[in-house]
Every structure is written in C-alpha cells, then in structure tokens.
Amino acid sequence: MNVAVAVVVVVASASLAITALLLVRRNAPDGSYFNDGDRAAGVFGVLATGFAVLLGLVVVLAFTSYDEARTGAGTEALTVAQQYEVAHLLPPVTGRRLAAELMCYGRSVVHQEWPRMQDGTQTDAMNPWGVALLRTLRAVDPRTASEQAAYSKWLDQRLDRETARSARIHGATGVIPAPLWLVLYITAAMIVGFMLLFADSGERAFVQAVLIGTVVVVMTVTLLLIRFLDNPYRAGLGSLRPTAMERTLVLLEQERGVVGDSTPMPCDARGAEL
C-alpha cells in the first residue's frame, strides 16, 4: 500500500465530507432536519450495522486470499529447495540438469513473475521453466531403488510446487468482484448522505465536523485496507515480496558449491533462457 496516496485519499475524503456538512449546516434548522432524532438514529443504526457486517465479511474474504497467497509463496520456495536436494539423488546427468532448471525457475519467479503480479499482468500460464522441468523429467530413467524412491518423491513435490504457485498467482487476480465493490461504495455514499441530514445549526461547527470526519475516515481506511488485501503484490507498505524464494536461491547456490555441481546454468541471473 502506498502510504502517501492512502493519506491523501483519507484526508481528501474527510475534507469533502466536512465541507459538505458545513455547507448544509448553513441553512439547517436548530436540531437538524429530523423532527424525531431517535427515529432517525435508529434508521442510521440499521444502515451503519449493515455496512459494518458487509465490511467484516469482505475483510475476511480479502484477508483469506492474502494469507493463501503469502502461504503459497512460502510453500513454493520451500518445495523448490526440497526438490533441489531430491534432484541430486536421481541419475547424475538428468538430476543435475533438473537442479539447474530449478534454480532458473526460482530466478524467473523473483525477476519475471513477481513484477508481472505487481502490474496485474501475470497470467495462469505455466512457468516456462516448469515446462522445461517436465521435459527433463521425462528423460529420467531411475534404475536403483534409491533413484526410484527419489523419482516418486519428485513427482509428489512437483504437485506441491504447482499447487503453491497457483495459490500465489491467485492472490494477484483479486477475489472481490466488481458488483461487491459497487455495493460497498454505494452504501458508504448513502451513509455519508444520511449524516448530512444531521446538520445542526445549533451545534458547534467543530463538533459536527468531528462527527462526520471520524466516520468517513474509518470507512475510507477500511475500504483502502480491503483494496490492499485484494491485491497484496502492489508495491508499497506491507506488499508481499519474493523474500522466501530469494532466500531459497541463496541456499541453492550454497548447496551447489557443497555438492560440487558445475553444470552450466541454462538461464541468466534473471531466469531468462540463454
């Protein structure tokens, strides 16, 4: 979330609401436009309660998507690290080829897929290195018992990796449909409009400004929070970063030296095919 933009939006929203109330207050009667304040308060309570319940449900939905995306990114990175170790238990030639392609997969996630998720241009298409891994896997011919066990484990981990990747990408598409956003904005506008009718020329302007200002600030901040949770990859405060995969790549570079793997990398530092 861009904090500066969020502050500007909140301040602008509160300022517009306060200005509108003070303008309405100029011609408002003493005691507000309502003859029966208790009945008006009851109606306002129904509006506010309905909006609060809807907001609560949407926040839960958005946070669930956010948490699944964060968990998916971490699980994907962990699975890549585990697969790298399993790859060295497979036949040497194809096993080391798989290990190199795994590193390219991680690099492409960090340097290619993540920027596309921030821009909202990432598609559901397979990672090109995921396709390359599958092609190399088809050439593996496990003969010993340990190689066969490693081959079976690799297949399980491949499924885990693709499932985690799907959860990560799903978090960048947004789970809140446009009609729900429309309902939220319309309900918020109705609440603000209803509060304008509480304009009271007999009450101090400062008090009335505080009343509507605090309500609008809370609604605006909550809507901004939902918007952030709906796509947590956008650059800004609290955005999801490829930290887990970056740590995994550092770990794999270290393991590559430990096992003495000198297989040429089929990609550059950004995961692009050479």
C-alpha positions in Angstrom: 0.0 0.0 0.0 1.3 3.4 -1.0 1.1 5.3 2.4 1.3 8.8 0.8 -1.5 8.1 -1.6 -3.6 6.5 1.2 -3.1 9.5 3.4 -4.1 11.9 0.6 -7.2 9.8 -0.1 -8.2 9.7 3.5 -7.7 13.4 4.1 -9.4 14.4 0.9 -12.4 12.2 1.7 -12.8 13.6 5.2 -12.3 17.2 4.0 -15.0 16.8 1.3 -17.5 15.3 3.8 -16.8 18.0 6.4 -17.1 20.7 3.8 -20.4 19.3 2.6 -21.7 19.1 6.1 -20.7 22.7 6.9 -22.4 23.9 3.7 -25.6 22.1 4.6 -25.4 23.4 8.1 -25.7 27.0 7.0 -29.4 26.5 6.2 -30.1 23.7 8.6 -32.7 24.3 11.4 -31.7 24.1 15.0 -31.8 20.4 16.0 -31.1 19.1 12.5 -33.6 18.3 9.7 -35.2 15.5 11.6 -38.1 16.2 13.9 -37.7 12.9 15.6 -34.0 12.4 16.2 -34.4 9.0 17.9 -36.2 7.5 14.8 -33.5 8.9 12.5 -30.8 7.5 14.7 -32.5 4.1 14.5 -32.5 4.2 10.7 -28.9 5.3 10.7 -28.0 2.4 13.0 -29.6 0.0 10.5 -27.5 1.5 7.7 -24.3 1.5 9.7 -24.8 -2.0 11.0 -25.5 -3.4 7.5 -22.4 -1.7 6.2 -20.3 -2.9 9.1 -21.4 -6.5 8.6 -20.7 -6.4 4.9 -17.3 -4.8 5.5 -16.5 -7.5 8.0 -17.3 -10.3 5.6 -15.4 -8.7 2.8 -12.3 -8.1 5.0 -12.4 -11.8 6.0 -12.6 -12.8 2.3 -9.8 -10.5 1.3 -7.6 -11.5 4.2 -8.1 -15.2 3.4 -6.9 -14.6 -0.1 -3.9 -12.6 1.2 -2.9 -15.3 3.6 -3.3 -18.0 1.0 -1.1 -16.0 -1.4 1.6 -15.5 1.3 1.5 -19.1 2.3 1.6 -20.2 -1.3 4.7 -18.2 -2.0 6.5 -19.6 1.1 5.5 -23.2 0.3 6.6 -22.8 -3.3 10.0 -21.6 -2.2 10.4 -24.4 0.4 9.4 -27.1 -2.2 11.9 -25.8 -4.7 14.6 -26.2 -2.0 13.5 -29.7 -1.2 13.3 -30.7 -4.9 16.9 -29.4 -5.4 18.1 -31.9 -2.9 16.0 -34.8 -4.4 17.3 -33.9 -7.8 20.8 -35.0 -6.7 19.5 -38.4 -5.8 18.4 -39.0 -9.4 20.7 -40.3 -12.2 23.6 -37.8 -12.3 23.1 -36.3 -15.8 19.4 -35.6 -15.7 19.4 -35.0 -12.0 21.9 -32.1 -12.3 20.0 -30.8 -15.3 16.9 -30.7 -13.1 18.7 -29.0 -10.3 20.0 -26.2 -12.7 16.5 -25.7 -14.1 15.0 -25.5 -10.6 17.4 -22.5 -10.0 16.2 -20.9 -13.2 12.6 -21.5 -12.1 13.3 -19.6 -8.8 15.0 -16.8 -10.6 12.1 -16.4 -13.1 9.7 -16.2 -10.1 11.7 -13.4 -8.5 12.6 -11.4 -11.5 9.8 -12.1 -14.0 6.7 -13.3 -12.4 6.7 -11.1 -9.4 6.9 -7.8 -11.4 4.0 -9.0 -13.5 2.0 -9.8 -10.4 2.7 -6.2 -9.2 1.5 -4.8 -12.5 -1.5 -7.2 -12.7 -0.4 -8.7 -15.9 0.5 -12.2 -14.7 -1.5 -15.0 -16.4 -2.3 -18.5 -15.3 0.1 -19.9 -17.9 2.7 -22.4 -16.7 6.2 -21.1 -15.8 8.4 -21.8 -18.8 10.9 -23.5 -16.5 8.1 -25.6 -15.1 7.7 -26.9 -18.7 11.4 -27.4 -19.1 11.5 -29.4 -15.8 8.7 -31.6 -17.0 10.6 -32.3 -20.3 13.8 -33.2 -18.5 11.9 -35.4 -16.0 10.5 -37.5 -18.9 14.1 -38.4 -19.8 14.9 -39.7 -16.3 15.3 -43.4 -16.1 15.6 -44.4 -12.4 17.2 -47.9 -12.0 18.3 -48.3 -8.4 15.8 -48.4 -5.5 17.1 -45.0 -4.2 16.6 -43.4 -7.6 13.1 -44.8 -7.9 12.2 -43.5 -4.5 13.7 -40.1 -5.4 11.7 -40.1 -8.6 8.4 -40.8 -6.8 9.2 -38.1 -4.2 10.0 -35.6 -7.0 6.5 -36.2 -8.6 4.8 -35.5 -5.2 6.9 -32.4 -4.7 6.2 -31.2 -8.2 2.4 -31.3 -7.5 3.0 -29.4 -4.2 5.1 -26.8 -6.1 2.4 -26.2 -8.8 -0.3 -26.0 -6.2 1.6 -23.5 -4.2 2.3 -21.5 -7.3 -1.4 -21.5 -8.2 -2.2 -20.1 -4.7 0.4 -17.4 -5.1 -0.8 -16.3 -8.6 -4.5 -16.4 -7.5 -3.7 -13.7 -4.9 -2.8 -11.3 -7.7 -6.0 -11.6 -9.6 -8.3 -10.1 -6.9 -11.1 -12.1 -5.3 -13.6 -9.3 -4.7 -16.0 -8.9 -7.7 -16.9 -5.6 -9.2 -20.6 -5.7 -8.0 -19.4 -6.1 -4.4 -17.2 -3.0 -4.8 -20.1 -1.2 -6.2 -22.4 -2.1 -3.3 -19.7 -1.0 -0.8 -19.2 2.4 -2.4 -23.0 3.0 -2.8 -23.6 2.1 0.8 -20.8 4.3 2.0 -22.2 7.2 0.0 -25.7 6.6 1.4 -24.3 6.7 5.0 -22.5 10.0 4.3 -25.5 11.5 2.7 -27.7 10.4 5.6 -25.3 12.0 8.0 -25.6 15.4 6.2 -29.2 15.5 7.3 -28.0 15.6 10.9 -26.5 19.1 10.2 -27.5 21.2 13.2 -27.1 25.0 13.1 -27.5 25.0 16.9 -24.4 22.8 17.5 -20.8 24.0 17.1 -19.3 23.5 13.7 -16.2 21.8 15.2 -18.3 19.2 16.8 -20.2 18.4 13.7 -17.1 18.3 11.6 -15.5 15.8 14.0 -18.6 13.6 13.9 -18.7 13.2 10.2 -15.0 13.3 9.7 -14.3 10.4 12.0 -17.0 8.2 10.3 -15.6 9.0 6.9 -12.0 8.3 7.9 -12.9 4.9 9.3 -14.9 3.9 6.2 -12.2 5.2 3.9 -9.3 3.5 5.7 -11.3 0.2 5.8 -12.0 0.3 2.1 -8.3 1.1 1.4 -7.4 -1.9 3.5 -9.7 -4.2 1.6 -8.3 -2.9 -1.7 -4.7 -3.7 -0.5 -5.7 -7.2 0.7 -7.4 -7.8 -2.7 -4.0 -7.4 -4.4 -1.2 -7.5 -1.9 1.6 -7.6 -4.6 1.3 -3.9 -5.5 4.4 -2.0 -4.4 4.1 -0.2 -1.1 3.9 -0.7 2.6 3.0 -4.3 3.6 3.2 -5.7 0.0 4.2 -9.3 -0.5 7.8 -9.7 -1.6 9.7 -12.7 -3.0 11.7 -12.9 0.2 11.2 -16.7 0.6 12.3 -17.5 -3.0 15.3 -15.2 -2.7 16.4 -17.0 0.4 15.9 -20.3 -1.3 18.1 -19.2 -4.3 20.9 -18.2 -1.9 20.6 -21.6 -0.2 20.7 -23.4 -3.5 23.8 -21.5 -4.6 25.5 -22.7 -1.4 24.4 -26.3 -1.8 25.6 -26.2 -5.4 29.0 -25.5 -4.2 28.8 -28.1 -1.4 27.9 -30.9 -3.8 30.4 -29.7 -6.4 27.8 -29.2 -9.1 29.4 -27.4 -12.0 26.5 -28.0 -14.5 26.2 -24.9 -16.8 23.1 -22.8 -16.0 20.6 -22.7 -18.9 19.5 -19.2 -17.9 20.9 -15.8 -16.9 20.6 -14.2 -13.5 17.0 -13.1 -14.2 15.8 -16.5 -15.2 15.7 -15.8 -18.9 16.7 -18.7 -21.1 20.1 -18.5 -22.7 
